[in-house]
Amino acid sequence: MLNEIGVTQVTIPLPFRLNHVNCFIAEGTRGWTIIDAGLNNEVSRDIWRPIIEKHDVSDFILTHYHPDHFGYAGSLQQLTNAEVWMSEIDAEAGLTYWEPDSIDVVNDNYNKCGLPENLSQVLTTDEESFNPQVKPYPTIQHYLEEGMKIVFGKYEYEVIFTPGHSDGLITLFNKENSVLFSTDHILPRISPNISYWFRGNRNPLQSFMTSLEKIKSLDVDFCVPSHGKPFRNANQRIEELLEHHLERIAETYDAIKQPATIYEVNQQLFRNLNVHETRFAVGETLAHLEYLYLNNQCEKFLQDGTWYYQGL
């Protein structure tokens, strides 16, 4: 199907349990366009080098600011002189999140999550480890806007804002062929991580579910994700994701019948995680707790420097 629409997938290995990211290249209106870039590391460099030698790359579309999509963009831009397109929200996040002041804010908030001794510093160190994998930063010349049209391969795609996994995540939809580049919004085998990182959108889980309903209305036939293989019938997968998070919300509510810290709830929702995965688990736990709080289903209070949540 990708060949039929004039798109080539470039799969880049990642050093995590989620062990790859799908990037894409196709002809655009001014030359070749690349969607997403991988981490800034030797693996990405080796994969992209022969590709950019053979193609006159004029534009990069960055679907969101997370390191596996954003990290190598600055280096690729320097090698190709291409222009970068990104949502304004995630452009701001990508250029600031890994800076020391931002990491300090995250660390201060980890200390309020009720984490065991030293775990907040361990998680912060994991955050800091991404710094060299996202620099040099790209220069972002253009902001993607809702409804903008982009030629990618043989067809034109509409930019659709689908916040949740990140505050400024975009997807790309071609109505003619009912094709959606779902990026990290809809994945075939796993639920995208929906985390609150102590900044930006206070209720990313609500945004994610609203974005799923937004895409559901399109009744997408063919879905091209950033992790995993393309699949059909996006609405079936959307229903599965919505059901999963409704179950998670119920489990989170059950965990706060008595006052509980963010970490105590996290321990009930997740098991057997390494440090990198624990950071995402804490963020996702907090997103579910904040969903309950902002929907008036629980209260929260600060006691001895630690946040506690309790169901109403």
C-alpha positions as CSV (number, residue, x, y, z in Angstrom):
1,M,0.0,0.0,0.0
2,L,2.8,2.5,0.8
3,N,4.3,1.9,-2.7
4,E,0.9,2.6,-4.2
5,I,0.7,6.0,-2.5
6,G,4.4,6.8,-3.4
7,V,5.8,6.6,0.2
8,T,8.8,4.8,1.5
9,Q,9.0,3.7,5.1
10,V,12.4,4.2,6.9
11,T,12.4,2.1,10.1
12,I,15.0,3.1,12.6
13,P,15.9,0.8,15.6
14,L,15.5,2.2,19.1
15,P,17.4,1.1,22.3
16,F,14.2,0.5,24.2
17,R,11.5,-2.2,24.6
18,L,9.6,-0.2,22.0
19,N,12.5,-1.0,19.6
20,H,11.8,1.0,16.5
21,V,10.3,4.1,15.0
22,N,8.8,4.4,11.5
23,C,9.9,7.5,9.6
24,F,8.8,8.2,6.0
25,I,10.1,9.8,2.8
26,A,8.2,10.8,-0.3
27,E,8.2,13.5,-3.0
28,G,6.7,16.8,-2.0
29,T,5.9,20.0,-3.9
30,R,9.5,21.4,-3.8
31,G,11.6,18.2,-3.5
32,W,11.6,15.3,-1.1
33,T,9.9,15.4,2.3
34,I,10.8,13.4,5.3
35,I,8.4,12.7,8.2
36,D,10.3,12.3,11.6
37,A,13.9,11.5,12.2
38,G,14.8,9.1,15.0
39,L,17.2,9.7,17.8
40,N,20.4,11.6,17.3
41,N,22.8,8.6,17.4
42,E,25.0,6.5,15.2
43,V,22.2,4.2,14.2
44,S,20.1,7.0,12.8
45,R,23.1,8.6,11.1
46,D,24.0,5.3,9.3
47,I,20.5,4.8,8.1
48,W,19.8,8.3,6.8
49,R,23.2,9.0,5.2
50,P,22.6,7.0,2.0
51,I,19.0,8.2,1.8
52,I,19.8,11.9,1.9
53,E,22.7,11.3,-0.6
54,K,20.2,10.1,-3.2
55,H,17.4,12.5,-2.6
56,D,17.1,16.3,-2.7
57,V,15.4,16.8,0.7
58,S,13.6,20.1,1.0
59,D,11.3,19.7,3.9
60,F,11.0,17.8,7.3
61,I,7.6,17.3,9.0
62,L,8.0,16.6,12.7
63,T,4.9,15.0,14.1
64,H,5.8,15.8,17.7
65,Y,8.6,16.6,20.0
66,H,9.5,13.2,21.5
67,P,13.1,12.2,21.1
68,D,12.6,9.2,18.8
69,H,10.8,11.5,16.3
70,F,12.6,14.9,16.9
71,G,16.1,13.9,18.0
72,Y,18.0,13.7,14.7
73,A,16.1,16.4,12.9
74,G,18.6,19.2,13.7
75,S,21.5,17.1,12.3
76,L,19.5,16.1,9.2
77,Q,18.6,19.8,8.7
78,Q,22.3,20.8,8.8
79,L,23.1,18.1,6.2
80,T,20.3,18.9,3.8
81,N,19.4,22.6,4.4
82,A,15.8,21.5,4.5
83,E,13.1,23.5,6.2
84,V,11.3,22.1,9.2
85,W,7.5,22.0,9.8
86,M,6.0,21.4,13.3
87,S,3.1,22.4,15.4
88,E,3.9,25.5,17.4
89,I,3.0,23.8,20.7
90,D,5.5,20.9,20.2
91,A,8.1,23.2,18.7
92,E,8.2,25.1,21.9
93,A,8.3,21.9,23.9
94,G,11.0,20.3,21.8
95,L,13.3,23.4,22.2
96,T,12.8,23.7,25.9
97,Y,12.0,20.3,27.5
98,W,15.5,19.0,27.9
99,E,17.0,22.2,29.1
100,P,18.3,22.4,32.8
101,D,15.5,24.7,34.0
102,S,12.8,22.4,32.7
103,I,14.5,19.2,34.0
104,D,14.7,20.9,37.4
105,V,11.0,21.5,37.4
106,V,10.4,17.9,36.6
107,N,12.7,16.8,39.4
108,D,11.0,19.1,41.9
109,N,7.7,17.5,41.0
110,Y,9.0,14.0,41.1
111,N,9.9,14.7,44.7
112,K,6.2,15.4,45.4
113,C,5.0,12.1,43.9
114,G,5.9,10.0,46.9
115,L,8.7,8.2,45.2
116,P,11.1,6.0,47.2
117,E,14.4,7.6,48.2
118,N,16.7,8.4,45.3
119,L,14.1,7.3,42.6
120,S,13.3,10.9,41.7
121,Q,17.0,11.5,41.0
122,V,17.2,8.3,39.0
123,L,14.2,9.2,36.9
124,T,15.6,12.8,36.4
125,T,18.9,11.3,35.2
126,D,17.0,9.2,32.7
127,E,15.4,12.4,31.4
128,E,18.8,14.1,31.2
129,S,20.2,11.2,29.2
130,F,18.2,12.3,26.2
131,N,19.9,15.7,26.0
132,P,22.6,14.6,23.5
133,Q,20.1,12.6,21.6
134,V,18.0,15.6,20.7
135,K,20.7,18.2,19.9
136,P,21.5,20.1,17.8
137,Y,18.0,21.4,17.8
138,P,16.4,22.0,14.4
139,T,15.5,25.5,13.3
140,I,11.7,25.4,12.8
141,Q,10.7,27.7,9.9
142,H,7.0,26.7,9.6
143,Y,4.2,25.9,12.1
144,L,1.8,23.2,11.1
145,E,-1.8,24.3,11.4
146,E,-5.1,22.4,11.6
147,G,-6.5,21.9,8.1
148,M,-3.2,22.7,6.3
149,K,-2.7,20.7,3.1
150,I,0.6,18.9,2.4
151,V,1.6,16.9,-0.7
152,F,3.4,13.7,0.3
153,G,4.0,11.2,-2.4
154,K,1.1,10.8,-4.9
155,Y,-1.5,12.5,-2.8
156,E,-2.4,15.5,-0.6
157,Y,-2.9,15.1,3.1
158,E,-4.7,17.3,5.6
159,V,-3.0,18.1,8.9
160,I,-5.2,17.1,11.9
161,F,-4.4,18.0,15.4
162,T,-4.7,15.0,17.7
163,P,-3.3,16.1,21.2
164,G,-2.9,13.5,23.9
165,H,0.3,11.6,23.5
166,S,1.9,15.1,23.2
167,D,0.2,18.5,23.4
168,G,0.8,19.3,19.8
169,L,0.8,15.9,18.1
170,I,-0.4,15.9,14.5
171,T,-1.7,13.2,12.1
172,L,-2.0,13.4,8.3
173,F,-5.2,12.3,6.5
174,N,-5.9,11.6,2.8
175,K,-9.6,11.5,2.3
176,E,-9.5,10.2,-1.3
177,N,-7.9,6.9,-0.3
178,S,-8.9,7.0,3.4
179,V,-5.3,6.8,4.5
180,L,-4.1,8.2,7.9
181,F,-0.5,8.6,9.0
182,S,-1.5,8.1,12.6
183,T,1.9,8.8,14.0
184,D,1.8,8.0,17.8
185,H,-1.9,8.7,18.1
186,I,-3.2,5.3,17.1
187,L,-0.8,2.3,17.3
188,P,-1.8,-1.3,16.4
189,R,-0.5,-3.3,19.4
190,I,0.1,-0.9,22.3
191,S,-1.6,2.1,23.8
192,P,0.4,5.3,23.2
193,N,1.8,6.6,26.4
194,I,-0.4,9.4,27.8
195,S,1.5,11.3,30.4
196,Y,1.3,14.5,32.3
197,W,4.8,16.0,32.6
198,F,4.1,18.8,35.1
199,R,3.7,21.3,32.2
200,G,1.4,22.1,29.4
201,N,-2.0,20.5,29.0
202,R,-3.3,19.6,32.4
203,N,-5.6,16.8,31.1
204,P,-3.9,15.0,28.3
205,L,-6.0,11.9,28.8
206,Q,-9.2,13.8,28.1
207,S,-7.5,15.3,25.1
208,F,-6.4,11.9,23.8
209,M,-9.9,10.4,24.1
210,T,-11.4,13.5,22.4
211,S,-8.8,13.2,19.6
212,L,-9.7,9.5,19.2
213,E,-13.3,10.4,18.7
214,K,-12.2,13.1,16.2
215,I,-10.4,10.5,14.1
216,K,-13.3,8.0,14.6
217,S,-15.6,10.4,12.7
218,L,-13.3,10.0,9.6
219,D,-13.8,6.2,9.5
220,V,-10.3,5.6,8.3
221,D,-9.6,2.5,6.3
222,F,-5.8,2.3,6.2
223,C,-3.7,3.4,9.1
224,V,0.1,4.0,9.0
225,P,1.5,4.2,12.5
226,S,4.9,5.4,13.7
227,H,5.4,2.1,15.6
228,G,4.3,-1.3,14.3
229,K,2.9,-2.2,11.0
230,P,0.1,-0.5,8.9
231,F,-3.3,-1.9,9.6
232,R,-6.9,-1.5,8.4
233,N,-10.1,-0.4,10.2
234,A,-8.9,2.3,12.5
235,N,-12.2,2.6,14.2
236,Q,-11.9,-0.9,15.7
237,R,-8.6,0.0,17.2
238,I,-10.0,3.3,18.4
239,E,-12.7,1.4,20.3
240,E,-10.1,-0.9,21.9
241,L,-8.0,2.1,23.0
242,L,-11.0,3.9,24.5
243,E,-12.1,0.8,26.3
244,H,-8.5,0.3,27.7
245,H,-8.4,3.8,29.2
246,L,-11.9,3.5,30.6
247,E,-10.7,0.4,32.4
248,R,-7.6,2.2,33.5
249,I,-9.6,5.1,34.9
250,A,-11.7,2.6,36.9
251,E,-8.6,0.9,38.2
252,T,-7.1,4.3,39.2
253,Y,-10.3,5.2,41.0
254,D,-10.2,1.9,42.9
255,A,-6.6,2.6,44.0
256,I,-7.6,5.9,45.7
257,K,-10.5,4.8,47.9
258,Q,-8.1,5.8,50.7
259,P,-5.6,8.7,50.2
260,A,-2.7,7.5,48.1
261,T,0.4,9.0,46.6
262,I,1.1,9.1,42.8
263,Y,3.7,6.4,43.3
264,E,1.4,4.2,45.4
265,V,-1.2,4.3,42.6
266,N,1.6,3.7,40.0
267,Q,2.6,0.5,41.8
268,Q,-0.9,-0.8,41.6
269,L,-1.3,-0.1,37.9
270,F,2.2,-1.2,36.6
271,R,4.6,-4.0,37.3
272,N,8.2,-5.1,36.4
273,L,9.4,-1.9,34.8
274,N,12.9,-0.6,34.2
275,V,13.9,3.0,35.0
276,H,13.0,4.3,31.5
277,E,9.6,2.6,31.6
278,T,9.0,3.7,35.2
279,R,9.3,7.3,34.1
280,F,6.5,6.8,31.6
281,A,4.4,4.9,34.0
282,V,4.6,7.7,36.6
283,G,3.6,10.2,33.9
284,E,0.7,8.0,32.8
285,T,-0.5,7.4,36.4
286,L,-0.5,11.1,37.0
287,A,-2.5,11.7,33.7
288,H,-5.2,9.3,35.0
289,L,-5.3,10.9,38.4
290,E,-5.5,14.4,37.0
291,Y,-8.4,13.2,34.7
292,L,-10.3,12.1,37.8
293,Y,-9.5,15.3,39.6
294,L,-10.4,17.6,36.8
295,N,-13.6,15.6,36.3
296,N,-14.5,16.1,40.0
297,Q,-14.2,12.4,40.8
298,C,-11.4,12.8,43.4
299,E,-9.7,15.4,45.5
300,K,-6.0,16.0,46.0
301,F,-4.0,17.6,48.8
302,L,-0.4,18.3,49.7
303,Q,0.8,16.8,52.9
304,D,4.5,17.0,54.1
305,G,5.6,17.9,50.6
306,T,3.8,14.9,48.9
307,W,0.6,14.9,46.8
308,Y,-2.2,12.6,47.8
309,Y,-5.3,11.7,45.8
310,Q,-8.6,10.4,47.2
311,G,-11.7,9.4,45.4
312,L,-15.0,11.2,46.1
